[in-house]
Amino acid sequence: MSTAIQYVLYVAVLVVAAIPLGRFMARIMDGGHTFLSPVLGPVERGFHRLIRIDPHEQMSWKRYLASVLAFSSLGLVTLIALQMLQAVLPGNPQHLPGVPWDLSFNTAVSFITNTNWQSYSGETTLSYLVQFMGLTVQNFVSAGTGIAVMFALIRGFRQEKERGLGSFWADLVRVVLYLLIPLNLVFGVCLAGGGVISNFQPAQKAELMEPVAVEPDADGGWDVIEGAQIEGDVVKLDGKVVDGARVVTEQFLPQGPAASQVAIKQSGTNGGGFFGTNSAHPYENPNAFTNIIEMTSLLLIPAACCFAFGIGVKNTKQGKAIFAAMLILLVLFTGIIAVSEHAGTPQLAAGGAVSIEMTDGQAGGNMEGKESRFGIASSSTWSAFTTAASNGSVNSMHDSYTPLGGFAQMLQIALGEVIFGGAGCGLYGMIGFAILTVFIAGLMVGRTPEFLGKKIEPSEMRWAVVLCLATPFAILVCSAIACMMPGVAGQLTNGGAHGFSELLYAFTSAGGNNGSSFAGMDCDVPWINVMLGLEMLFARFMPIAGTLAIAGSLAKKGRVAEGAGTLSTTNGMFVFLLVLVVLLIGALSFFPALALGPVAEFFQMIA
């Protein structure tokens, strides 16, 4: 019972916080007066004058798109340069070398697309300067870009016989200044107060109370030698010297300004960890207090976008219907993960070697890869939230989840990150599915499809298909190419169905702009870095182009009065149809691939 209450509490906190934030976002979109206006208004106007922004400019959808692409290209070039030159730049107390070109490209693309895929470990690869002047800046502006595009779509539905969608530059400044900076100032202070580190000290070393013997593994890392005898610098096992073994007497303790970056990492649906193990690291997520803040914040803005959409299009019921569809899908997939992880696997219980029964002193279920500080409930909820959002942060290792747990994580990403999804992009992704739903429903009743008072015609349908299928296309094509590349098996930790799942998850994560991984595939090789980077670019900017094209087309149309035969898009039937269409497209697109990975692994497990 206590575990069930825990799951309900996480969802309830999210909903309660999202509603007022959605109202606040709607006021920001229209430049309305807020409680922050007396302080931030002069700053906003000064910034407009500094970079010559006309806040009243009405850009066409093509110009809005060109502005998005130009701004993202500038961020890409700047971030690549910062990484490659970090050895000669300040803010590098560890004296880390410059980042290779392929990894620099992959990381830069990852952060400008709001994916935050990481083929590196932050504490051993990037300087403090690159982390907070490069990555953190992109965490703010990439999230702001997604929300700005959502604002443009809302204006497309709201305006009648107009060609303009507002100014991208004004929207971006407003989102970052009024929403992201104040929100993350609060989150950052709370996290720092909760124990997340925040300093500019170089990494430190601490003497271990007992030395540890390790030996090299097949992946270039080190494995602890259990039961080893240590005699000075010599390691013996069963009386025999272990070749290549070494004795570790010190522990590496990374430092840095983590709290401020963890805050925007979560709330901006970025997910890139300051440290390699992300929010499973005690310096990023030390206790239950920081855990619930981080876990709630990763879905907070995407959930609030639903309510902001309803207010923006002057139909709050529509926003609630979209929210209901997303929430139903989230609860469904969270339930699959939770049941699978609490049940464990037959192998864990074989011979009674591992107790999977929950008791007062035993977590029960599948605790492999889970943090004992958080247990299965918090870990499962976090994994469901982070794969529903285009966040990708983790507080447990997804590679260690049961086959059905991994299946649910992968499918949530593969659906196009529309179950709340990223900041702004999850909402406009779901609107693509909503347009597809009203078109199908219109065909069923023999009426021209309409959505929010605008006729849905061939132009909108073509772009809606692009919006819905760009992600599946990118994932499946890139995964297929990767499977045919020579030597790919050598990059995987596992073989068979689970090895295929590791590969499929990596390309699903990149194509879904998620950034999480099974952490069982070594992706830091040039061809994988470049391929993942190109996939992330396509999967980010094709949907943005489709969204803006739809917005531009709708803005030029007049409003159609509702009639007796108009399909309601705010009732329970529409919510059901929308959920069905999302699942149907996901199943048709991905079932063959998933059948070779997690589904096959599940049947192998129970056979």
N, C-alpha and C positions, 0 to 999 in steps of 0.2 A: 504493500500500500504506500509506504514512504517513497518508494522508487517512482510509482505512478504520479504521486504528488509533485515530485521533482520535475518530471517531464511537463506536467500541466503548468507549473510555476514558470518555467522558462518561456513557454509560449505566451502566457498571460502577461508577463513583464514586457515582452516584445510588443504586443498589441496595445497595451496601455500607453507605452511611450511613443508609439508610431503615430497615433491619431493627432495629438497636438503638434508634433513635428511636421506632419503633412499639411496642416493649416498654415504653419509658419512658412513652409516652402512655397505654398501658393501665393502668399503675400510677397515673398521675395521675387517670384517670377514676374509679377506686374509692377515691381518697384514700389510697392506699398510701404506705408510707414510701419516700422516695427519698434520694439523697445530698444533696439540697437542703433536706430537711425540717428539720434542726436550725437552719438560718438562716431559711428562709422560713415555717416552721410558725407561729412566733409572729406574724409579719406577717399571715399569712392569718387566724389567729384574731382578731387585733386588728381587721382589716378587717371580719370578720363582726360583731363587736360594734358597730363604728362605724356600719354601715348596717343593723344588725339582721337579719342573714341567719341562717336556721336551716339549717345544712349538711345536716341529716338530713331536711329536708322532702321530701315526695313529691308533686310537682305532677301533676295530670291533664294530658293533652296540650293541652287547651284553655287551661289556666292557664299552661302552659309557653309556648304560642304567644302568649298575651296579654302575657307578660313580655318576650318577644323583640320584639314590636311596640311595646310601651311604651318599651323601652330604645332601640330604633332611632329612634322618633319624637323622643325627647329629643335624641339626637345630631343628627338632621336640623335641628331648630329652632336648636340651639346653633351648628351649623356655618354655617347661613345667616346668622345674626346676626353671627358673627365676620367673615365676608367683607364684608357690607354696611357694617360699622362699622370696617373696618380703617384707614381714613384718620384716625380719632380715637383709635385704640388704639396702645399702645407697640409696640416691636419692628418698626418700619417705617422703616428707615434710608433707603430709596429714596423715601419719602413717596408711596407708591402710593395712588391714590384707591380709594374703596369699589367693590366689584364689583357690576355691575348685577344686578337681582333674578332675571332668567331664568338668567344664568350661575351665580349663587349657588345657585339651586335645583338646577340640573343637577349642579354640582360636589358639593353636599352629598349629593344622592341617590346619586351615583356612589360616594362614599367610604363611606357607611353601608351600601351594598349589596355592598361588596367588589368593585365593578366598576372604579372608578378611571379611567373615561373622562374625557378632558381636552379641553375645547373651548377651552383657554387655554394659554399658555406660562408656566410657574411663575415664572421669573426676572423677568418683566415684568408680572405680574398680582397675585401674592399676596405679602404680607409674611412675614417670618420667623415672626412670632407665629402667623399663620393656618396656615402650613405645619407648624410642630411642635406647636402646641397644638390645632389643629383637625384637619388631615389626618392627622398621624402618630398621634394618639390613635385616630382611626377606623380606621387601618390595623391597630392592635392589636385593638380590640374587635370590628370586623367579622369579622376572621379568627377570633377567639375565639368569636363567636356561631355561626359555621358548625361549628366543632369541637364546641361544646356540643350543638348539635342532633344531631350524629352520635352523641355519647354517649347521648343520649336514645333514639335508634333502637337502639343496642346493648342498652340495658336492656330495650327492648320485646321483643327476641328472647330475652333471657336470663331474664326474670322469668316466673313462672307464676301466673296468676289474681290479678294485682295491678293496681292502677289508677294507681300513681304512676310517674313517669319520672325522679325526682330533682329537684333544684332548679336552675333555670336560673342563678340568681344565684351559687350556689356553684360550678357548673360553669364559668361565665365567669371568676370570680375565680381559680379553680384553673388554668385554661388560660393565662390571661395571666401569672399570677405564676410558675408553675412551668415553663412551656414557652416562651412567646413572649418574655418579657423576658430570661431567661438566654441563650436561643439567639441572640437578636439583639444582646445585649451582646458575645458572642463574634464574630458576623459584623461588627458595627460596628467593633470594634477591628481586625479583620483588614482591613477595607476602608480604614479610615483609615490603617493602616500601609502599605497598598498604594498609597496616593496619592489616594484619594477625599477631596475637601476637607471640612473640618469647622470652621467658624468663624462668627462673627457680624459680620463686617466688611461695610460697604456695598460695592456693586459698584464695581469699579475700571475705569480706562481706560488703555490702553497705546498709545503712538505706533507706527503702522505703519512698517516700514522703507521701504515704497514706497506712495504714495497709490493708491487704487483708484477708478475711475470706475463709477458705477452709474446706472441709470435705472429709473423706476417700471414695475412690471408690471401685468397685468390683475387680479391678486388683491390689490392694495394693498401688495405687498412691493417688493423691489428686486432687479434683475438686474444682474450685473457686465457691463460693456461690454468685450468682448474687443477688443484692438488699438486702444484709444482713446488719443488724445494729450491729455495734461493740461497746460494752460498756466495756472497759478494756480488760479482757480476755474472756468475755462472748459474744457469737455470737447469735443473734436473727434474726428470719425470720418471718415477719408478726406478730411481738410481742411475738413469742414463741422461747424458747431457743433451739438451735440445738445441739443435743447430739453428742459427738465425734468431734465437730468442733474445730478448733484452729485458732488463729490469727497469721499471718505472718507479721513480721515487718522488716525483713532483706532479702536481695537477695544474693544468692550464686554466686560468680564470679570466675569461674575456670581460672587457669593460666597454663603456660607451654610452652615448645619449639614447638609450633604448625607449624610455617611457613615451617621449613625444612621438617617436616613429611607430611604436606599437599602436598608439591611439588612432592615427590616420590609416595605418595598415588595416585596422578592423573596420572603422566607420566608413572609409572610402571604398570598401570591398576590394582592397588591394591584396592583402594576404602575405606579401613578401616578408619573411622573418628577418629581424636584425641578426639573429643567430641561426645556425644551420638547422637546429631541431625545432625552430619556430616556437609556437606557444606551449610546446612540451618542455621547453627550457625553463628552469626555475627563475632565471633572471628576467624572462619575458612574462612569465605567468606564475607567480610564486604561490598563490593560495586561492581559496574558493571565492574570495571577494573580487580579486582581479579576474578570475575565470568568468564569473557571471557578467561583469562589465564588458569584457572582450567578446564573449559569446553573444550577448544581446546586441552590442553595437554593430556586429558584422551584418546583421539583417535589418537594422533600424532604419537606415535611409531608404533601402529598397522597399520596405513595407510602407514607409511614410509616403513614397512616391505614388502609391495607389490612391491615397486620400487626397494628395495634392492634385492628381489627375482629375478626380471627380469634381473638386472645387474649381479647377481651371476650366473645365469644359461646361461648367454650370449644371452638372448633373451628379450630385454626390452619390446617388444610388449606383451609378455606373462604376465609380471608384470602389464602392463597397463590393460590387459584384466581382470585379477583377481581383480584389483582395481575397474574397471568399474562394475563388477558384485556385489562387496561389496557395492559400492556407490549407485547403483540402489536399492538394498534392504534397505539400510539405509534411502534413500529419501522416499521410499514407506512407511516404518514403521513410520518415523517422520511425514509424512503427515497424517497418520491415527490418531496418537496421537494428532497432532495439530488441525485437524478439529474437533475431538471429544471434546477436551477441550475448544476450542473457541465457539463451539455450545452449550456447557453446557448440561443440562438435563431438561426434562419436569417438574420434581419436583422442580427445582430451580426457574423456571418461573411461577409455579402454583400460581394463584391468584395475580400475580404481586408483590409477596413478595420480590423477588430478581430480580433486573434488570440484564439481561444477554446480553444487547446490549452494544457494545463498544462506549464510548463517550470520550470527552477530559478529563473528570474527573472520568471516570469509566472504569475499565479494561474489564468488560464484561466476558461472558463465565463462566466456572467453576473455580472460584478462591479458592475453598476449598482446603486446604493443600498446597497452593502456597505461596511463599514469595512475599509480596507486593513490595519489593525492586526490584524484577526481573520480575514479571508478568508471564503471560501464555506462551509467546513465549520462553523466556529463560528457564523456568521450563520444558516445553514440549521438547525443544531441548536437554536439559541436560538429561532428562529421557530416550530419544531415544538413545543418545550417550552412556550413562552409561550401558544400557542393551544390546547395540550392542557390546560394549567392555566388557571384563570380569572385569569390574571396580566396579560397585556397589555403588559408591558414589552418594549422592543425594543433591539437593538443594530445594526439595519439597517432600511431603509425597505421595508415590505411592498408598497407601491405599485409598486416597481421589480422585483418578482419576476416570473418567467415566469408565464404563465397557469395552468399546472398547479401551480406552487408556490403561487400565490394560492388556487387551488381547494382544495388540501389544508389550508391555513391556515383558510380559511373553513368547510370542512366539519367540521374538528375542533371549532370553536366551536359550529357549528350542531347538532352531535349532543347538545348539552346540557352541555358541559364535563364529560363523564364519563370521558374518557381521563386519569385521575388528577384533573383538574379542580381546583376550589378547595380551600382548607383545610376539610376536613369535608364540604363540599357536593358535591365530586366523588364521594366514597364513597357518600353517601346517594343521589345521582343514579344511580349504577351499580346500587345495590341495587334501585331501581325497575325497571331493565331486567332484573335477575336475577329479580325476582318475575314479571315478564311472561314471561320465558323458561320458568320452571318451570310457569306456567299453560299455555303453549302445548304444552310437552312432556307435561304431564299429560293434555291433551286427546288427544294423539297415542297415548298408551298406555292411555287409558280409566281414569285414576286421579284422585282428588282431589289437586290439586297441594299439595305440602308444601315448605317451605323452612326449614332449620335446626330441624326438629322442630315447626313450627307450620303448621297448615292455612291455605292461602291461599284465602280465601272472597270473595264478591262485594264486601264492604266494602273489603278490601285491594286488590282489582283495580281498583276505581273510582279509588281514590287513587293507585295505581301509574300508571294511565293519565294522571292529572293531572300526576304527577311527570315522566313521560316526554314529554308533549306540551305542557306549559306553555311551554317555551322555543321550540319550533317555531311554536306559535300566536302568541306575542308577536312573533317575528322576521318572520314572513310577513305578518301583518296590518299591522304598523307600516311595513314596507317598501312594501307595496301602497299604503297611505295616502300615504306620502311621495312615491311616484312620481306620484300624482295632484295633488300640491300645485303651484300655479302658481309659476313662478320657480325650481323646484328645479334645473333645468339650469344656471342661473347660479351655483349653489353648487359645481359640479363642475369639476375641472381638465381632465378629458377628456370626450369624447363617446363615443357608440357603446357597444360591449360593455364596454370598460374603465370608462367613466363609470358604467354600471349597476353594475359590480362595486364601484366606490367607494361608491356609495349602499348597496348590499346589505351590504357589509362593515361599514359604520357601524352599521346596525341589527342585524346579526348580532352584532356585538361587544357592543352594549348589551344585547340580549336574552340573550346567553350569559354576561352578567356577566364579560366579558373585559376590555374597555377599550382594546385596541389598535385601530389604524385603518390604512387605506391612506394616510392623510395627504394625500389628494387631494380631500377634500370640506371646504368651509368650513362648519362646523357651529355657529359662534357667532352664530346668529340666534335670536330669541325662540321661534319656533314649533318649530324643531329642538331647541333646548335643553329645552323643556317636554316635547315628544313623547318624546325619548330618556329623560328623567327618569322619565316615567310608565311607559315600557317596562321600565326597569331595576327599578322598584319591583315591578311585576307579576311579572317573571321571577325575582326573588329570593325574594319572600315566598309566592307560590303553591306552589313546590316545598317550602318549609319547612313550610307548612301541611299539605301532603300527607304529608311525611315524619313529622311528629308525629302525624297522624291514624293512619297505619299503625302507628307505635310504640305508641300508646295501645290500638289494637285488638288487637295481638299480645300485649301485656302481660297482657290479661285472659284469654287462652287458656291451656289446659293444654298440656302437651307430648305429642306423638304419637310412640309408639315406632316405630322404623324396622322395616320388614318386608322380605320378599324382593322385593316389587315397588316399593319406594321408589326414586325417582329420585335417583341420586347427584349432588350439586351440587359435588363437589370433584374430579371426574376430567377428563380431557382432552376428553371428549365434551361436557360441560357448558360448558367454556371455549369450545369451538368454537361451540356453539349461542348462547352469550351474545354473542360477537363478531358472529355472523351477525345476531342480532336487532338489535343496535345499528346495524350498517351498513344493514340492511334498512329500519328506521324512518327513518334519516337519508336514505337514497336516495329513499324514497317521499315524504318530506316536502319535500326540498329540490332534487331533481334538476331540476324545471321552472325554478326560479329560477336555479340554478347554470348551467343550459344557456343562459340568456340572457346570462350574464356571462362567467366564466372559460372555460367550455367553448366558447362561441361565439368568444371571443378566441383560443383555442388553434387552432381550425380556420381562422380568418382568418390566423393566423401561418404555418401550414404550407401554406396554399393557394397 
